[in-house]
Every structure is written in C-alpha cells, then in structure tokens.
Amino acid sequence: MSVVDFGGDGRPIVVMHGLMGRARTWWRVAQWLRRYGHVVGFDARGHGRGPRGGPWTTEQFVADAAALVRSLGEPAVLIGHSMGGLHAWSLAATHPELVHAVVVEDMAPDHRGRTVDTWRGYFESWPVPFQSLAHVRDFFGDAGEYFTECVEERSDGYHLIAALDDLYEIASEWGRRDYWPLVESVRCPMLVIEAEHTFMPAGQQAEMARRAPEGRHVVAPGAGHVVHDSAPEFYRGAVEAFLSELLGR
C-alpha cells in the first residue's frame, strides 16, 4: 500500500480519495487538518501507486483501508471524497471498533440502474494525452487542481495514472448495489457534505444523515463534486466545526 504521511499529532485522521484520485489530492486540506490529529492518506487499489489488480469490490477496498487503520493503533476519523466516502462509511459499518467518526463528501448510497456508459463517453472524450499540467488545469476547470495530481507524464504527454478499464469495473458495482444497509449500520458521528451542483441522486445525502444515528448534513453553495477544491472555505468550516465538537479542540 502506498501511504502518505501528512504529519500532525494525536488521533489518526485518514483521508480517502475519490475515483481516479490518489492520496496527494488531499495536500491542501491536510495543511489545516493536521491541527486536529495525525493525517494519513493512501492510494486505493488501482489508483496512484496503490496495488494493481482486483478484486474491484467494496469489500476489498474496505479490507485495504481497515489494514491501514489497524496499523495506526487506534480508531481513526475517516474523511472520504466520493468513492472514498463510500469506503469510509462501509468501514465504519463493518468495523466499528476502527472508526471514531466519518466525513462523507458528495457520495450517495443507491446508484442502482445507473451504468458506466455515460461516464465512459465522457472519459473517452478527454484530449489524452494532455500536453502539459496547465492543459489539465484548463480542461477540468474547478477540478483542475485535483486532476493534476491524478496524471503522470509519459513520453507523449500526461495520462491518467489509473487504468480506465479498472475504473469502469469499480464504478459499475455501484450501479448494482444498495448501500443503504451499510449507512444504517454506522454508529459513530457522520457528517455528510453535499455539493450544490452534485450529480448524485437527489435527496439521498440528506437522507443518509437522517438514517445515521449521529448524522448531520450540509450543502456547499456553488460547489461542484470536488467540494474541498470548488468551495474550500465552506468545506473547511464544516469539517472544522465537526472535528472541534468531536475532538474538543
């Protein structure tokens, strides 16, 4: 497992990236998050410098994350974006002894009926290889900083580090499964941060907070899917308020 130690002291805080991402997409957040604990990120299976090869199941991703948390020696606060949010609440539901609290950023539990076909067309429309990191930033707009961490330079330009076929398989599972039972099994505090311009199914993120015993839900005005990049001040305020109450700082 490829682990990034962002520093800080105290309770472990594990940041979990979204589909296509890797741990270093959290660098800006980690700079202020260190005030609240020891911040650690990792590259999920098939992403960044993480292990290659499946199985591409939620259970495997959760097992990988659980192994990291166990190595940290005490229950962690999990902060996950999109796919990372799904894996964070799934870990909290199945291994409650490892998780102190969860922050979920713009992810919903029921995508049944959706397929990867729409995503496939979008991904395959990208002007790959990108000619420079500036090209990546310009193409992705508000999410440009996120995607500059998700590409690598090759002889002909910049390519996504993760393999698209792996990503399609990971995302296709979400269209077949109902994750509500896992949401309802979370027993620790959970903050759900929804983007105003989310592409998640309507109403589900607010419902997540209602179904979780200690859930709360906020909507980030003007934000796109990567809330911590598109609305960084709102995201920081919401997370800091949650952690301050939770950890007494």
C-alpha positions, 0 to 999 in steps of 0.5 A: 500500500502506498501511504502518505504521511501528512504529519500532525499529532494525536488521533489518526485522521485518514483521508480517502480519495475519490475515483481516479484520485490518489492520496496527494489530492488531499495536500491542501486540506491536510495543511489545516487538518493536521491541527486536529490529529495525525493525517494519513492518506493512501492510494486505493487499489488501482489508483496512484501507486496503490496495488494493481489488480482486483478484486474491484469490490467494496469489500476489498477496498474496505479490507485495504483501508481497515489494514491501514487503520489497524496499523495506526493503533487506534480508531481513526476519523475517516474523511472520504471524497466520493468513492472514498466516502463510500469506503469510509462509511462501509468501514465504519459499518463493518468495523466499528471498533476502527472508526471514531467518526466519518466525513462523507463528501458528495457520495450517495448510497443507491446508484442502482440502474445507473451504468458506466456508459455515460461516464465512459463517453465522457472519459473517452472524450478527454484530449489524452494525452494532455500536453502539459499540467496547465492543459489539465488545469484548463480542461477540468476547470474547478477540478483542475487542481485535483486532476493534476495530481491524478496524471503522470507524464509519459513520453507523449504527454500526461495520462491518467495514472489509473487504468480506465478499464479498472475504473469502469469495473469499480464504478459499475458495482455501484450501479448494482448495489444498495448501500443503504444497509451499510449507512444504517449500520454506522454508529459513530458521528457522520457528517455528510457534505453535499455539493450544490451542483452534485450529480448524485441522486437527489435527496439521498445525502440528506437522507443518509444523515437522517438514517445515521444515528449521529448524522448531520448534513450540509450543502456547499453553495456553488460547489461542484463534486470536488467540494474541498477544491470548488468551495474550500472555505465552506468545506473547511468550516464544516469539517472544522466545526465537526472535528472541534465538537468531536475532538474538543479542540 
